[in-house]
Amino acid sequence: MNLHTQPARTLWVKFWHATLILICLLGMVRSNLQAAPPEPLPPVTTAGGSMGTCYSFYETAGEALSPYAYAAGSRWDRFDFRWNVIESTPGVFRFGPHDNVVNLDLAHGIDVVGILGSTAAWATSRCPVQRRLPTTMPPGHPLTAHPLAAHPLTASPLADLWWRPCPPDNLHLPWDHPDNAWGNYVYQTVTHFKGRVDVWEIWNEPDLGNIFWSGTVEEFAQLLKVGYQAAKAANPDATVLFGGLAYWSNPTYYIDVLDALATLEGAAAHNHFFDVMSLHLYSSVYHIGPIAASIQANMRSRVGPRPIWLTETGVPLWDEHPTNPGVPYNYTATIEEAAAYVIQAYAGARAVGIEKFFFFRMHDEYMHENFGLMRNDLTPRPAYVSYQVAATYLHGENQVAGPFGNPARRITFYGTPHGRIDVLWNMSGTPITATRPALLPEATLVDMYGVTQTLTTTGDAFTLPLAPATANTGDGGSFIIGGPPVLLIYADTAPPTLRLDPLPAFTTPDTHTVTWHVSDPLTYTGAITHSGIVPAPGTGYWYAEIDRAPTPAGPWTRVAGMQETLGVTATAITLPHTGDWYARARARDRAGNWQPWDAASVISTTAVISRPTRLIVSLFSDANGNGVWDEDEIPVTGPGALAWRAADGALITATTFSAPTGTLYLGVAWHVSQTVRTGEYRLTATSRDHLPHYAPFSVPPGSGPLTLTLELPLQPARARVFLPLVLRR
């Protein structure tokens, strides 16, 4: 295997030049870094839209963060539209500051998820006193003081407001009742931002003690009901999220809410009052998959499946703690480990089907722990660059599979614009070597900072060294993050081509073997000859999908998939009843590329389940035993019997015969008609003075009546032996 280092990026001069010079002049290279901080990649312009950040609209160091978020590959911003700020006076809605930040995000190509919540003081009798910003926050949880002070979303008189967890009054009333203030706030807010903000999250972390929600489970279910109905009335196209779950503080809270939602009037007709489950998970990349899978299973069994969005995720940085840096504590990481977290957490989230991934957060301001992709002085952390790597490469896939392996962990993205991508990392604290199949003789290896290597081999595998994990701040010193991840890219983006072999004009409906041929060349690669470019081999055929339909336009039904076609080019399909049937197929290669459905390659056949069949049966005495009715051989006159049976012995019909006067000279013993299934049958003939005879025959598929003329040879019995019957008393 030969390695050729190729830098995957150039200096993003306009965006980062001043920052990098400042870092150098001030000597801000951290003492615990073994190498220079990774420089940012060029702005990510082709992100897939599944990655976001929280509080991307802030301004710090005199600049807005939105352009930096977009350049990182973030396409979503999530922040709160607090009721106690927007409607601090009943009926007076102050949307202007939020208009400004929404428009700022949209102007930079970033969509918004708005969090609805924080009860206005006048709208609740449960905690009328305004709560000031906390001076201490619960350890281990990233509570953020919303930028109420000196920020465009608020005015100075409200600068000391914090999230208000109290349940609104009159939640039990219909959403549009004049006294249901919560319903009115949601309706007015969603109406005002319709077309600019179309995704809304009902509350934040209701399961985190009394910090964000101090009401009961039943009250939160009612809050969801009213909020969902008001939001949908204001904007039928709105997507409504369940309040983001802190999860660990109360892992069964959401189950209790789901059960409560199921009891509410109109739940089934209104999607049980939420469209998407919102989840917050921090620190360990290994928790995301199992927890999301468990939540999905509980939703499916109670209210039906829902998408899951990971609307907060990240890891606190112990080596850049704002007050006590350099001291590790539980479930924290270094800035390099946090960079590994971004790629591993994102890959793990996508593998379990999580649709959106929001990193918490863009910078550190207003935080008691540092999480940010950037520092408050706008210098990027390593996680900023690894976020760019994930956004650059890990999008546009048609499937994400995994995780596989331990300690060499793998998650595979199939069919991306870059080809197949294996995301690999070391789960253990010891260096290891991973072996991956050489699906192509050349592949690209990308590290978590975007530096690439070209791997070549003449063998059947690539060998990849994987550095050990170091983030052992989990319970009992367990690793919460793996070692530095790498991306192995097989640059095959060309789909294979499958062509079905023709079917016979008629076939039986039960089963029929379908065969095909597949080619999988790369596009516009390989040697150039006098006749043009010779395509090089691709990653190769993987499996196929085969559909059937009663018309060329469908509707199509899948009759064979991966299980039936993996690595083979023939399989049996079933045609359920008589009539015209059409088949289509497409192939997938080992890079995950799917062949488009091709209407021109559809094949057809006519299945015949039954057919009118007439049998004309003649019997002759085959004296010489040659099976041929010779001139000197005579018809069998009987008495005798004939039976028409299916292949399994089931009787179709039968008759007896003797010497008919009108047909004897023709030897016709039986003339019978039946409508039978196409397939295999047999005739059984017996006659006095002849041995029994069994004759197989077929009723082939066809569109019209069938006449079969059968001449059955019966061999004469040469002798009879009579045995005495002896009875003993």
N, C-alpha and C positions, 0 to 999 in steps of 0.2 A: 504494500500500500504506500503510495506516494502522497505527500502533503505539500500543497502549494498555497502559501498564505496570500490572501487577496483582501485588502481592506474593503469592507462593504459600504463605507460611508466617506464622505469628504467633510471638511469643516463647514459647518453652517455659519458662514461668516457674518451675515447681516444680523442674525438673531442672537448669537452667543459671543461675538468677538469682544465686545466691551466687558462682558462678564468674566470671560477667561483671562483677559488682561488684568482685570481687577484682582482675581484670585491669585495670579502670579505675583503681582506687585505687593499685595498684602501678606503673602506667605501663608495662605489659608489652607494649605495641604495638611490634612489631619495626620497626626503622628501615628495612628494605628493603621493607616492604609499602607499596604505593601507596594502599591503602584499608583500612578497618577489616576485621579478620578476619570472615569470614562467620559468622553465628550459626547454630547447629544448627536443623534442622527439627524439627517435633514427632516423637515416637517413631514409627517405622515399624511399623505393626501388620499390614500386609497383604503382607509380603514373600513371595516365591515359594518360598523354601527352597533356592535354588541358591547363595547367598552365605554364606560363613563367614569366620572369623578364626582366627588361631593364638594360643594361650595367652590366651584370653579370661577365664580363671578367676582370674587374678592379683588380688591386692589391692595397692593403692598409694594413698598419701595417706589411708590409713585407710578406703578404700572398695573394694568388690569391683568388678571391671570388667564382670562379666556383664550387669548391667542396662544399662550403656552400650553393650555390644555388641549386645544385643537392640534397643535404641532406634535403633541405626544401621541395622538390617535384617539383621544377621548371625543365622543360625539354626544355625550349626555352630561348634564349638570343637575344635581339633586340638591334642593334646599327648601327651607320652610316658608310658607305663606301664613304667618301666625295670625290667628284670629284676634288676639289681644293687641296686635299692632295695626292690623288692617282696619278693624272696626272697634277701636277703643271707646268710641261713643256710639250708642245704639243708632243704627240706621245711617251712620256716616262712614262711608267706605273710602279709605285712603289707599288707592292703588298706585299712585304716581311713582313712589320709590321702587316698587316691584316692576312696574312697567319699564323703568330704566334698566334694571338688571336683566330682565327677560329679553329686552331688545338688544342688550349688549351681547348676551349669549347667542341669540339667533343671528346677529350680524357676523359672528365668528364661526358659524356653522355648527352650533351646539344646541341640541334640543333640551328641554327642561322637564324634569319630574318635580312637581310641586307637592310639598307636604302640607296637608290641611290639618290644623289642630291648634292647641294652646288656647284654652277657653278664655274669652273676654271676661274681665272681672264682673261686669254688670250682668252676664248671662248665666251665672251660677250662684246658688245660695250655699254651696258646700265649702268654698274657701274664698271669701270675698276680698281678703287682703292680698295685695300684690306681693309677689315673692321676688326678692332681690337675687342677683347673681350669687351662686354659691362660692364661698371662699375655698372650700375643699370639695373634692369630687371622689366618688367611690374608686378605690384602687382597681386597676386592671380594666377599666371601661373608658372608652374614648368619648366622654361627654364633652360637647363643645358648647361654649357660650356663644350663641348666635351673635353676629356683629351688630349688636344693638347700639353700641357706642361708636360715634364717629363713623357711621356707615350709611350709605344711601338708603338702606331699607328702613331706617328708623330716624326719629327726630330726637334731639337731646332730652326732651322731657321724659321719654320712655327709655332712656339709656340704661336704667337699672332693672329692666324687666327680664325675667327668665321664663322658661316654658311653664305654662300653667296646666297642671294635670287634672284639674277638677272636672267631673262630668257636667255637661251643660244641663240646665233645667229643661223640663218639658220634652225630653227625648221621646217619650211615649206617644206624643202627638204625631199625626201625619206630617211628612216632611214639609209640605206646603202650608201647614197651619200658621197663621200669623204669629202665634206664640212659640213656635219652634224656631228659636233663634239660630241654632246650629244648622238646620236645614236651609234657612235663608242665607246665612253666611256662605255655605258651600255653593248654593245656587248662584248667588251674585258673583262670587269669585270665579267659578268655572265659566259663567257666561262672559264675564269681562275678558278673560284670557283665551276664549275659544278660538281655535285656529293658530294660536301661538303656543299655548300650553295645553296639551291634550292628554297628558298622563298625570294622574293625581293619586297620591298616597294618603289614605285615611289614618292620620295620627302617626306617631313614632314610638316604637318600643313599648307597647302597652303592657308587656310582660316584665318590665324591669322595675319591680317593686312599685313604689308610689312616685317614682321620679318623673315619669311622663304621663302615667294614668293612675288615678287613685280610685276609680270606680270599680264595679264588679264585672265579672265575665259577662253577665247578662246585659249590663249597661253598655259594655263595649260592643256586643253583638248588635244592640239597638242603634248605637252610634254608627256602625257600619251600614246598617239598613237605611237609616235616614240619609247619611252621606252619599251612599250609592244611588239612591233614588233621586236625590237632588242633583247630583253630578250628571246623571244620564238625562234628566229632564233639561238641564242646561245645555248639554252637548251629548247627543246620542252616540257620537263616535269616541267619546272619552274612554280611556282605559283607567280602571279604578283598582288600586293596589290595597291589599290588606296592610294594616300598619306594620312596619318593619319589625321583625322579631329579634330581640336581643338573645333569645333562645336559652342560653345557659342558665340564666337566673331562674327560669321556670320552664323546663323543656316540654311540659304537657299543657301549658297555657293555651296554645293555639288549638289543641284538640278540644278543650272545653269550649272555646269560642265556636269552633265548627259545629259542635253538638248543639250549642245554643242557637246558632244561625238556622239550623235545620228545623227548629221548632217555630220559627217566626212565620207569620202569615205572608204568603207570596214569595217565600224563599226560592222554591224551584223555578218559578216563573221569572225571577230576577237574578238568576245565576248565583243564588245564595249570597248575593250582595258583595261580591268581589270578583274581579277578573284575573288577578295575578297575586300570587303569594310573594311577599317581600321578606327577605331574610338577611340578617346581619351575622356574620361569622368572622372571627379574628384569629390571627396568630398561627394556627396550625393548618397547613395545607391538607392534612390527612383527615380533618373533620368534615370538610365540605361535602364530599361525595356521600358518605354514609348518612349524614344528617339530612341532606336534601332528598335522598332516596326514601328515608323514613317519612319525611313530611309529605312527599308525593303519595306514598302508599296510604297514609292516613287521610289525605284529601280525597283520594280516589274512592276509598271505602265509605266516605261520609257525604261528600258534596260533589264528587266527580273530579277528574284530573284538572289541574290548573298549571299554567306556566309558573316557574319560579324565577325571580330576579334576585340576585345577590346585590342588594342596594347599599351595603356597607361591607367592606372587607379591607384588611390591612394588618399591620403588626407594629406595636410600639418599638421605638429605637432606644435601646439602653445605652448605646455608645454615644448618642446625641441627646440624652435626656436634658430637658431645659434647665433643671436645677441640680441634678446629681449625675452627670455623665460618667460613663466608664464603669458602672456597677450593674452587672446583669441581675435581672429579677425575673420572676415566672412569666413565661409566654411573651418574651421580648426577643429582639434580634438586633444584630448590627446592621449598618446601612448596606453592606454587601449581601448579607443574608436576606434582607428585605427585598433586594433586587431579585434574588432567586425566588422569593415568595410570589412576586407578581406573576411570573411565567408559570410556576407550578400551580398556584391557586387558580389562575385563569384556565389553564388546560384541564385541571380537575373539575372545575365548575362546568365547562363546556361538555366534558365527558359524561357527566350525569344529567345533562339536558338543561342546565341553567341557561336562560336566554340572554340575560343582561348581567354585566359585571361592573360594579361601581367601586373604584378604589377610594378609600377614605385616608387621605384627602389630598388636595392639590398643594397646600402649604400648612404651616404649623400655627399660624396666628390664632389666638384665643384658646389654645390647647394647653392642658397640663402635662400632656405627653406629646412627643413629636412622632408624627406619622408621615408627613408630607412627601410627595414626589419632589417637591422643591422646598428649599429653606425660605425663610422670610425675606432674605436679601436677594431672592430670585436665583440663587445658585442651584443647579439641579443635583439631586442625589442620584446614586447609581440606579435606584428604582425607576427614576424618570426614563432612563435609557432602556432598561429592560421592559418597561411599559411600551416604549416605542417598538421594540423588537416584537413583542406579542401582537401589537396592533398592525405591524407591517406584514407579518407572515401568517399569523393564525386567524385567518378570516376567509370567508367565501367557501368553506368546506361543505361537502354534502354528507359527511358523517364524521363523528368523533368517537373513537373506540378506546376503551381502557377503563381504569388503569390495569396494566399488566406488569408482572414481575416484582421480585423483591430479592436482593436489594437494588437491582437495576430496574428502576421504575420507568414504564413507557406509557405514553398516551399518544395516539396516532390521529392526525387530522388528514382525512382523505379528500382528494379532489379540490384542493385549494388552487388559487391562481398560480401558485408556485409549484404545484405538484403534491405528492404525498410528503407529509412532514411527521417524523417521529420526534416527540419531545421526550428527552431522556434525562434522568438524574440519578444520583446515588443516594439511597436512603440510609446508608450505614455510615459509620465514622471511620471507615477504612477505605483507602483507594481501591477501586475495582476496575475491571475491564468488561465492557459490554460488547457483544457480537451481534451485528445486524446483517440480514441477508443482502447481498449485492444485487438488488433488483435491476440495477443498471451498472455498467462498469465504472460510472462516475457519479458521485454525489457531492452535495455541499453541506459542510458542517458550519453552523452559526452558533457562536457563544451568546451568553445573555446580554452582552454589550454590542452585539451586531457585527463582530469581527468574523470573517468567513475563512474557511479552508476548503480547498477542492480535494476530495478523496478519490483516488483511482485504485483499481484492483483488477487483476486478471483472474482472481479466484471467485469464490461464491459468497464472500462475506466481507464486511468492514469491521475493523476492530477499533473500539472507541474507549480511551481512558476516561473515567469519570472521577472527579475529585470528591473527597469525602464530605459528608454533612458536618456542620459545626454548630448549628443552632439547637443545642441540647438544653433548652430552658423549659421544657415541658415537665409534666409530672414525673418524678423519679429520675430526672435527667434525660428524659426521652427527647428525641429529635422532633421538632415541630416543623422544620423545613429541611429539604434535602440539600445536597451539595449543588454547586453551580450547574444549572441545566444547560443542555445543548439541544439544538434543532438539527436533525439529519434530514436533508431535503433531497428527495428523488424527483428531479425536474422533468417529470412526464406529465404533460397536461393534455396530450392528444388522446381522444377516446378510441377504443377498439372498434372494429367493424365485424358484426355478426350477420351471416346470411343463412336463413333457414332453407333446408333442402325441400323441394316440392313434396306435397302430400299426394297420395293417390286420389283419383277422382271420387271414389267411394271408399268408405271405411266403416268398420263397426263402431258403435258409439262407446263401447266399454273402455278400451285403451288403445292407444296407437303410439308407436315410437317416433318421436320427432328427432331429427338430426340436423346439425348445423356445422358451419365452418367459421373460424374466427381468425382475423389478422389484427396485429397490434403494433404498427410501426410508430416511431416518433415522427413528428411533423418537421419537415425541412431540416433534417440533420443527416449526417452520414456522408459517404464519399460522393464526389462529383465526377460523373463519367460523361462520355460523349453524348449520352442520351438524357442527361440531366442529373438531378439529385437523387441519390439512392437512400430511401428512408432507413434509419437505423432501427434495430429492434427496440420496442418499448418494454415496460415492466412485465408484460405478458398477461394473457387471459386469466381471469380469476373465477368468475362465475357468470351466470346469465339469469335473466327473468323472462318467463314465457307467459303470455296471456292468451286467452281465448275469448271469442265473442260471436254472437249469432249474426252480426252484420259487420261490414268492413269499418263502420264508424263506431262500433261498440254497442253497448257498454262492455268494457273489458274486465275479465276476471282472471286473477293470478292463479295459474295452475302448476307452476314450477318456479322455484327460487334457488337460494344459495344451497339449501340442503340437498336438492335434487340435481344441481348442475355444477357443483364445485369441482373444477378441474376436469370435467367431462364434456363431451359434445353430443350427447344423446340422452334422452330421457323419455319416459312414458307419460302421456297425458290422457285424461279422461274426457270423452264427449258425452254429455249426460242424456241426450235424446236425439231422435231422428231430426235431420234438417241440415241446412248449410252451416258450416262452422269456419271461422277464420282464426288464424294464429299469427301472433307477432312476437318478436323477441328483441332483446337488447343485451349487450354484453358489458361487463365491468372489468377493467384491468386492475392489477395489483397496486396501482397508484390511487385507485378509487375513482377513476374517470368513467363516467357512464356514457354509453352510446346513446344518442338521441333516438327516440322512437321514429321509425322510418315507415311512412304509409306505403311507400313503393315496394317494400319488402314483405308485405302481408301475404301469407299463403292461405289456401282454403281447401276444403274437402266437403263432401256430403256424407253425413253419417246416416246409416240406415239401421234402424233398430228392429224392423220386421219387414217381411216381404211375402206377398202371396206366392205360394209354391205348389206346383202340381207334379205329383209323382206318377209315372207310368212304369209299372214294375212287371217284368217278364222273368219267368223262371225256366231254366232248362236243365235237363239231366246231363251233367258233364261226365259222360262215360269214361273218357280218356284222361280226365283230370287236368286238362291244360288251361282251363279257365276261359276257353273260347267256344262259342256256339258253332260247332261244326255242322256240316250238312246232314250227317247221319244221326245227329242228336235231336232228341224230341223234347217238346215242352213238358214241364212237370204239371201233372193234372190234379194232384192232390189225392185225397183231402190233405189240407195243410193250413198254416197260419202265417201271417205277416204282422210285424210290429214295427212302428216308426218311433224311435226313441231319441232323446237328447243325449249329448255326450256324457252326461252324468247318470244316464239310465232312466231318466224320467220318461214315462210313456206319453207320446203325442197322440197316436191313434193306432188301431189294430184292426185286423179283419181275418176271417177264415175263408178258405176257398176249396172248391172241388172241381170237377171237370165241367166248366161252362161250355155250353154247346156253341155259342156264337163267337167266342174268342179263343177257343182252344187251339185253333190252327196258328194263331199269332203268339201263343204262349203268354198272353196278357193275363196275369193273375190279379192285378190290382190297379185301379185307376182312382187316385184320391187327391184332393186339394185341401191345403191348410195355409193359414197366414201364421208364419213363425218368425222368431228372431233370427237374424243372420248369425251363422256360426256353424259348428260341427254337429253332425247327427250320424245315426247308424240305423240300418235295417236288419231285422232278425227274421230269417225265413226258416220254417220247419215244414217237412212233408213226410208222409208215410213212405217208406222205402228209400228215404234219402237222409243224409246226414244234415244237421243244422248248419246254417251259414250266416255269418255276420258281415255286413257290408257297410263301411263308413262312407259318408258323403258330406258335402258342404253346401250350405246355402250362402253364397257370397253376397256382399252388399250390392245393391243396384237400385235403380229408380223405378223399375217396372216388374210385372209378374215374371216368375221363373218357371220353366218346365224342365224337369229332369227325367230322362229316360234311362232306366236302370235294367240291365240284364244280369240276373244273378245265377251263377253256376251252382247247382246242388249235386254233390257227388252221391251216386247210388250206394245204398247199403249193401255190401257184398255178402253178408251172412248175419243170421240171427242166432243167438244162443239163449235157450230157455233154461233157467236154473230152477230146480225144484224147491219148493218151500216146505221146510220141515218144521212142524210144530212139536214142541216137547211139553208134555204135561208135567 
